[in-house]
């Protein structure tokens, strides 16, 4: 064997004592949540909290998401669940060692009772301002449906939020308790629907997380998206924004909407459905809805 060939062969062998970088260990709290909630996505079904990534936690129920982002200066909560579900959110926040007084702001996805009816109760406990899409602020303040909502009249009234409520515009950047979030207007499911984006780090492993709103083209009887040109255009514009958004980890208000149970069951929320795929699926659902409307003129 030539010296050159021998040297090449030795270089091809693993170094003595060298270790391959192991894959990240499954996040046990995610697996525990997936196992606990398997087959039960009830809106008010209690489920344990779990770490999504770094300083971002899932504190909602089995069927409705609520997200807590923590920092040394405090925490930000996104969504509350129903009024009853907010009691589970409260308990989950406490169970991970965060005091309710540390919550410096409560953000909202869309203005339906299954996601934000607990705002009044949680604001009373935390004193935190509520920040929602500009078009959703009136619903949060009054607890009453917006007549422009495709599902107007289908939902029970909510307790109005008497404390601070502020509308947030598309693209607005907020820094709260050392946490920077970007608002991404995604109307369609409701007029004021908002998605949120932020960075979360586990050591040097930093990821962009997007809490993308529901975006399902659902309505009450008699409502036709095709009869509301401006609303339809806004719906499509929101989908376009979401399609190109940086998105390492996708979370949705209904966990099943982005295969969260399956990802959590594998012990990692990284990977799986991303924002572009989610936006494309909702675009197809909207196209199907419009086709059905066209067939029944």
The 8 nearest C-alpha neighbors of each residue, nearest first, counted from 0:
[[1, 5, 4, 2, 3, 6, 8, 7],
 [2, 0, 4, 3, 5, 6, 7, 8],
 [1, 3, 5, 4, 6, 0, 7, 8],
 [4, 2, 6, 1, 5, 7, 0, 8],
 [5, 3, 7, 1, 6, 2, 8, 0],
 [6, 4, 8, 2, 7, 3, 1, 9],
 [7, 5, 9, 3, 8, 4, 2, 10],
 [6, 8, 10, 4, 5, 9, 3, 11],
 [9, 7, 5, 11, 6, 10, 4, 12],
 [8, 10, 6, 12, 11, 7, 5, 13],
 [11, 9, 7, 12, 8, 6, 13, 14],
 [10, 12, 8, 9, 7, 13, 6, 14],
 [11, 13, 9, 10, 14, 8, 15, 7],
 [14, 12, 15, 11, 17, 10, 16, 9],
 [13, 15, 17, 16, 12, 10, 18, 11],
 [14, 16, 17, 13, 12, 18, 9, 10],
 [15, 17, 14, 18, 13, 19, 12, 20],
 [18, 16, 14, 15, 13, 19, 20, 12],
 [19, 17, 20, 16, 21, 14, 13, 15],
 [18, 20, 21, 17, 22, 13, 16, 14],
 [19, 21, 18, 22, 23, 17, 24, 16],
 [22, 20, 19, 23, 24, 18, 25, 17],
 [21, 23, 24, 20, 25, 19, 267, 266],
 [24, 22, 25, 21, 26, 267, 20, 266],
 [23, 25, 22, 26, 266, 21, 27, 267],
 [26, 24, 266, 27, 267, 23, 265, 30],
 [27, 25, 266, 29, 28, 267, 24, 30],
 [26, 28, 30, 29, 25, 31, 266, 49],
 [27, 29, 49, 31, 30, 26, 32, 50],
 [30, 28, 263, 32, 49, 27, 31, 26],
 [29, 31, 264, 27, 33, 266, 32, 28],
 [30, 32, 28, 34, 29, 33, 35, 27],
 [33, 31, 35, 29, 30, 34, 47, 36],
 [34, 32, 264, 30, 36, 260, 35, 31],
 [33, 35, 31, 37, 32, 36, 30, 264],
 [34, 36, 32, 33, 37, 31, 46, 47],
 [37, 35, 39, 33, 61, 34, 32, 38],
 [38, 36, 34, 39, 33, 35, 260, 40],
 [37, 39, 36, 40, 35, 34, 41, 33],
 [40, 38, 36, 37, 41, 61, 62, 44],
 [41, 39, 62, 61, 42, 38, 36, 44],
 [42, 40, 62, 44, 43, 39, 61, 60],
 [41, 43, 62, 63, 44, 40, 60, 61],
 [44, 42, 84, 41, 60, 45, 83, 62],
 [43, 45, 41, 61, 60, 42, 46, 62],
 [46, 44, 60, 61, 87, 43, 47, 84],
 [45, 47, 60, 61, 32, 44, 36, 48],
 [48, 46, 32, 49, 91, 45, 58, 31],
 [49, 47, 58, 57, 91, 46, 56, 32],
 [50, 48, 28, 57, 29, 56, 51, 47],
 [49, 51, 56, 52, 55, 57, 28, 29],
 [50, 52, 56, 55, 49, 268, 57, 53],
 [53, 51, 55, 50, 54, 201, 199, 200],
 [52, 54, 201, 200, 199, 55, 51, 50],
 [53, 55, 69, 68, 199, 52, 56, 200],
 [56, 54, 68, 52, 51, 53, 67, 50],
 [57, 55, 50, 67, 51, 49, 66, 58],
 [56, 58, 66, 49, 48, 59, 65, 50],
 [59, 57, 48, 65, 91, 88, 66, 56],
 [60, 58, 65, 64, 88, 57, 63, 61],
 [59, 61, 45, 46, 63, 62, 44, 43],
 [60, 62, 40, 46, 36, 44, 41, 63],
 [61, 63, 40, 42, 41, 60, 253, 254],
 [64, 62, 253, 60, 42, 252, 59, 80],
 [65, 63, 59, 252, 253, 60, 254, 66],
 [64, 66, 59, 78, 58, 77, 79, 57],
 [65, 67, 57, 77, 76, 56, 58, 64],
 [68, 66, 76, 56, 75, 55, 69, 57],
 [69, 67, 55, 75, 74, 54, 56, 76],
 [68, 70, 74, 54, 73, 67, 55, 75],
 [69, 71, 73, 72, 74, 177, 176, 178],
 [70, 72, 73, 69, 176, 177, 74, 101],
 [73, 71, 176, 70, 177, 74, 101, 69],
 [74, 72, 101, 176, 70, 71, 102, 69],
 [73, 75, 69, 102, 68, 101, 70, 103],
 [76, 74, 104, 68, 102, 67, 103, 105],
 [75, 77, 67, 105, 66, 106, 104, 78],
 [76, 78, 106, 66, 107, 65, 105, 67],
 [79, 77, 65, 107, 115, 114, 106, 80],
 [80, 78, 117, 85, 115, 65, 114, 118],
 [79, 81, 114, 84, 113, 85, 115, 117],
 [80, 82, 113, 116, 84, 117, 83, 114],
 [81, 83, 117, 116, 85, 84, 80, 120],
 [84, 82, 81, 85, 86, 43, 117, 87],
 [83, 85, 81, 43, 80, 87, 86, 82],
 [86, 84, 88, 117, 79, 82, 87, 83],
 [85, 87, 89, 84, 88, 83, 90, 82],
 [88, 86, 90, 84, 85, 89, 91, 45],
 [89, 87, 85, 91, 59, 86, 58, 90],
 [90, 88, 86, 92, 87, 91, 85, 93],
 [89, 91, 87, 93, 88, 92, 94, 86],
 [92, 90, 94, 88, 58, 93, 89, 48],
 [93, 91, 89, 94, 90, 95, 97, 88],
 [92, 94, 90, 97, 96, 91, 95, 98],
 [95, 93, 91, 96, 92, 90, 97, 48],
 [96, 94, 93, 92, 97, 91, 48, 49],
 [95, 97, 93, 94, 98, 92, 91, 99],
 [98, 96, 93, 92, 95, 99, 101, 94],
 [97, 99, 101, 100, 93, 96, 92, 102],
 [100, 98, 101, 125, 102, 97, 124, 93],
 [99, 101, 125, 98, 102, 126, 103, 124],
 [100, 102, 73, 99, 98, 74, 103, 97],
 [103, 101, 74, 100, 75, 99, 104, 73],
 [102, 104, 127, 74, 75, 101, 73, 176],
 [105, 103, 127, 75, 128, 102, 129, 76],
 [104, 106, 129, 76, 77, 75, 130, 128],
 [107, 105, 77, 130, 129, 131, 78, 76],
 [106, 108, 131, 78, 77, 109, 130, 115],
 [107, 109, 193, 192, 212, 194, 78, 110],
 [110, 108, 192, 111, 107, 191, 193, 189],
 [109, 111, 135, 115, 138, 112, 191, 189],
 [112, 110, 113, 114, 109, 115, 116, 154],
 [111, 113, 116, 115, 114, 81, 157, 110],
 [112, 114, 81, 80, 111, 115, 116, 42],
 [115, 113, 80, 112, 78, 79, 111, 81],
 [114, 116, 112, 79, 117, 118, 80, 78],
 [117, 115, 112, 81, 82, 157, 118, 114],
 [116, 118, 82, 85, 79, 81, 115, 120],
 [119, 117, 121, 115, 120, 116, 122, 79],
 [120, 118, 160, 122, 117, 121, 158, 123],
 [119, 121, 123, 117, 118, 122, 124, 82],
 [122, 120, 124, 118, 123, 119, 125, 117],
 [121, 123, 126, 125, 119, 124, 120, 127],
 [122, 124, 120, 121, 126, 125, 119, 127],
 [125, 123, 121, 122, 126, 120, 99, 100],
 [126, 124, 100, 122, 127, 99, 123, 121],
 [125, 127, 122, 123, 124, 128, 100, 162],
 [126, 128, 104, 103, 125, 122, 105, 102],
 [129, 127, 163, 104, 164, 105, 130, 126],
 [128, 130, 164, 105, 106, 104, 163, 165],
 [131, 129, 106, 165, 164, 166, 105, 107],
 [132, 130, 107, 166, 167, 106, 136, 135],
 [131, 133, 167, 191, 166, 135, 134, 193],
 [132, 134, 166, 167, 135, 136, 168, 191],
 [133, 135, 191, 132, 136, 190, 137, 166],
 [136, 134, 191, 132, 133, 138, 137, 110],
 [137, 135, 139, 138, 166, 133, 134, 131],
 [138, 136, 140, 139, 135, 141, 134, 145],
 [137, 139, 142, 141, 143, 140, 136, 135],
 [140, 138, 136, 142, 137, 141, 160, 159],
 [141, 139, 160, 159, 137, 138, 142, 136],
 [142, 140, 159, 138, 143, 139, 137, 160],
 [141, 143, 157, 159, 138, 139, 158, 156],
 [144, 142, 138, 141, 156, 145, 157, 139],
 [145, 143, 151, 138, 146, 152, 142, 156],
 [144, 146, 147, 148, 138, 151, 143, 137],
 [147, 145, 148, 151, 144, 149, 152, 150],
 [148, 146, 145, 149, 190, 151, 189, 150],
 [147, 149, 151, 150, 189, 145, 146, 190],
 [150, 148, 218, 151, 219, 147, 222, 189],
 [151, 149, 218, 219, 148, 153, 152, 217],
 [152, 150, 148, 146, 149, 153, 144, 145],
 [151, 153, 154, 150, 144, 155, 219, 146],
 [154, 152, 151, 150, 155, 219, 144, 218],
 [153, 155, 152, 156, 112, 151, 111, 144],
 [154, 156, 157, 153, 112, 152, 143, 144],
 [157, 155, 143, 142, 154, 158, 144, 112],
 [158, 156, 142, 116, 159, 112, 155, 143],
 [157, 159, 142, 119, 160, 116, 156, 141],
 [160, 158, 142, 141, 140, 139, 157, 161],
 [161, 159, 119, 140, 162, 139, 158, 118],
 [160, 162, 159, 140, 163, 119, 164, 141],
 [163, 161, 160, 164, 128, 122, 126, 129],
 [162, 164, 128, 129, 165, 161, 160, 127],
 [165, 163, 129, 128, 130, 162, 136, 166],
 [166, 164, 130, 129, 167, 131, 136, 163],
 [165, 167, 133, 132, 131, 136, 130, 168],
 [168, 166, 132, 133, 131, 130, 165, 171],
 [169, 167, 171, 133, 132, 170, 166, 182],
 [170, 168, 184, 183, 182, 171, 167, 132],
 [169, 171, 182, 183, 181, 168, 172, 184],
 [172, 170, 182, 168, 169, 181, 173, 167],
 [171, 173, 181, 180, 170, 182, 174, 179],
 [172, 174, 180, 179, 175, 181, 171, 178],
 [175, 173, 179, 178, 177, 180, 176, 172],
 [174, 176, 178, 177, 173, 179, 103, 104],
 [177, 175, 72, 73, 178, 74, 70, 103],
 [176, 178, 175, 174, 72, 70, 179, 71],
 [179, 177, 175, 174, 176, 180, 70, 68],
 [180, 178, 174, 173, 197, 175, 177, 172],
 [181, 179, 197, 173, 196, 172, 174, 178],
 [180, 182, 172, 196, 195, 171, 170, 173],
 [181, 183, 195, 170, 171, 169, 194, 184],
 [184, 182, 194, 169, 170, 193, 195, 185],
 [183, 185, 193, 169, 237, 186, 194, 182],
 [184, 186, 237, 193, 192, 183, 194, 238],
 [187, 185, 192, 190, 234, 189, 191, 188],
 [188, 186, 234, 189, 214, 190, 185, 216],
 [187, 189, 214, 215, 216, 186, 213, 217],
 [190, 188, 187, 148, 192, 191, 186, 109],
 [189, 191, 186, 192, 134, 187, 148, 135],
 [192, 190, 134, 135, 132, 189, 186, 109],
 [191, 193, 109, 186, 189, 185, 108, 190],
 [192, 194, 184, 108, 185, 132, 183, 109],
 [193, 195, 211, 183, 212, 210, 108, 182],
 [196, 194, 182, 210, 209, 181, 183, 180],
 [195, 197, 209, 181, 180, 208, 210, 182],
 [198, 196, 180, 208, 207, 179, 181, 199],
 [199, 197, 207, 206, 208, 205, 200, 196],
 [198, 200, 206, 205, 53, 54, 207, 52],
 [201, 199, 205, 53, 204, 202, 206, 203],
 [200, 202, 53, 204, 203, 205, 52, 199],
 [201, 203, 204, 200, 205, 53, 199, 54],
 [202, 204, 205, 201, 200, 206, 53, 199],
 [205, 203, 201, 200, 202, 206, 53, 199],
 [206, 204, 200, 199, 203, 201, 198, 207],
 [207, 205, 199, 198, 247, 208, 200, 204],
 [208, 206, 198, 247, 246, 197, 248, 199],
 [207, 209, 248, 197, 196, 246, 247, 198],
 [210, 208, 196, 249, 195, 211, 246, 250],
 [209, 211, 250, 195, 251, 194, 249, 196],
 [212, 210, 194, 251, 209, 250, 195, 213],
 [211, 213, 194, 214, 108, 251, 193, 252],
 [212, 214, 215, 252, 251, 188, 211, 253],
 [215, 213, 188, 212, 187, 216, 281, 185],
 [214, 216, 188, 217, 213, 281, 284, 187],
 [217, 215, 285, 188, 214, 218, 187, 284],
 [218, 216, 215, 188, 149, 150, 219, 288],
 [219, 217, 150, 149, 222, 220, 216, 151],
 [218, 220, 150, 222, 149, 221, 153, 151],
 [221, 219, 222, 218, 150, 223, 149, 217],
 [220, 222, 219, 223, 218, 149, 224, 292],
 [221, 223, 220, 219, 218, 149, 224, 226],
 [224, 222, 225, 226, 221, 292, 227, 218],
 [223, 225, 226, 227, 231, 222, 289, 230],
 [224, 226, 223, 227, 228, 289, 231, 292],
 [225, 227, 224, 223, 228, 222, 231, 230],
 [228, 226, 230, 224, 225, 229, 231, 223],
 [227, 229, 231, 230, 226, 232, 225, 224],
 [230, 228, 232, 231, 227, 233, 234, 226],
 [231, 229, 233, 227, 232, 228, 234, 187],
 [230, 232, 234, 228, 233, 229, 227, 224],
 [231, 233, 229, 235, 234, 230, 228, 236],
 [234, 232, 236, 230, 231, 235, 237, 229],
 [235, 233, 187, 231, 186, 237, 232, 236],
 [234, 236, 238, 232, 237, 233, 239, 231],
 [235, 237, 233, 239, 238, 234, 232, 240],
 [238, 236, 185, 240, 234, 239, 235, 184],
 [237, 239, 235, 241, 236, 240, 278, 242],
 [238, 240, 236, 242, 237, 241, 235, 243],
 [241, 239, 237, 238, 242, 243, 236, 244],
 [240, 242, 244, 238, 239, 243, 274, 278],
 [241, 243, 275, 239, 278, 240, 274, 244],
 [242, 244, 241, 240, 275, 245, 239, 274],
 [243, 245, 241, 242, 246, 240, 274, 275],
 [246, 244, 243, 207, 247, 274, 209, 208],
 [245, 247, 207, 248, 208, 274, 209, 244],
 [248, 246, 207, 206, 208, 269, 249, 245],
 [247, 249, 208, 269, 246, 209, 268, 207],
 [250, 248, 209, 273, 208, 210, 274, 246],
 [251, 249, 210, 209, 211, 257, 248, 252],
 [250, 252, 211, 253, 210, 254, 212, 257],
 [253, 251, 64, 63, 254, 212, 213, 250],
 [252, 254, 63, 251, 256, 255, 62, 64],
 [255, 253, 259, 256, 251, 252, 257, 62],
 [254, 256, 258, 257, 253, 259, 260, 62],
 [257, 255, 254, 253, 258, 251, 259, 213],
 [256, 258, 255, 259, 254, 251, 272, 250],
 [259, 257, 255, 261, 260, 256, 262, 254],
 [258, 260, 262, 254, 257, 261, 255, 263],
 [261, 259, 263, 33, 262, 258, 264, 255],
 [262, 260, 264, 259, 263, 258, 265, 33],
 [263, 261, 259, 265, 268, 264, 260, 267],
 [262, 264, 29, 266, 260, 265, 261, 30],
 [265, 263, 30, 261, 33, 262, 266, 260],
 [266, 264, 262, 263, 267, 261, 30, 25],
 [265, 267, 25, 26, 263, 264, 30, 29],
 [268, 266, 269, 263, 265, 262, 25, 26],
 [267, 269, 262, 263, 51, 270, 248, 266],
 [270, 268, 248, 267, 247, 271, 262, 249],
 [271, 269, 268, 272, 248, 247, 273, 267],
 [270, 272, 273, 269, 262, 268, 258, 248],
 [271, 273, 276, 257, 270, 277, 249, 274],
 [274, 272, 276, 275, 249, 277, 246, 271],
 [273, 275, 277, 276, 242, 246, 278, 241],
 [274, 276, 242, 278, 277, 273, 279, 243],
 [277, 275, 279, 273, 278, 274, 272, 280],
 [276, 278, 274, 280, 279, 275, 273, 281],
 [279, 277, 281, 275, 242, 276, 280, 238],
 [278, 280, 282, 276, 281, 277, 275, 283],
 [281, 279, 277, 283, 282, 278, 276, 284],
 [280, 282, 284, 278, 283, 279, 285, 277],
 [283, 281, 279, 285, 284, 280, 278, 286],
 [282, 284, 286, 280, 281, 285, 287, 279],
 [285, 283, 281, 287, 282, 286, 288, 280],
 [286, 284, 288, 282, 283, 287, 216, 281],
 [285, 287, 283, 289, 288, 284, 282, 290],
 [288, 286, 290, 284, 285, 289, 283, 291],
 [287, 289, 285, 291, 286, 290, 284, 292],
 [288, 290, 292, 286, 291, 287, 293, 285],
 [289, 291, 287, 293, 292, 288, 286, 294],
 [292, 290, 294, 288, 289, 293, 287, 295],
 [291, 293, 289, 295, 294, 290, 288, 223],
 [294, 292, 290, 291, 295, 296, 289, 225],
 [293, 295, 291, 292, 296, 290, 289, 288],
 [296, 294, 292, 293, 291, 290, 289, 223],
 [295, 293, 294, 292, 291, 223, 290, 225]]
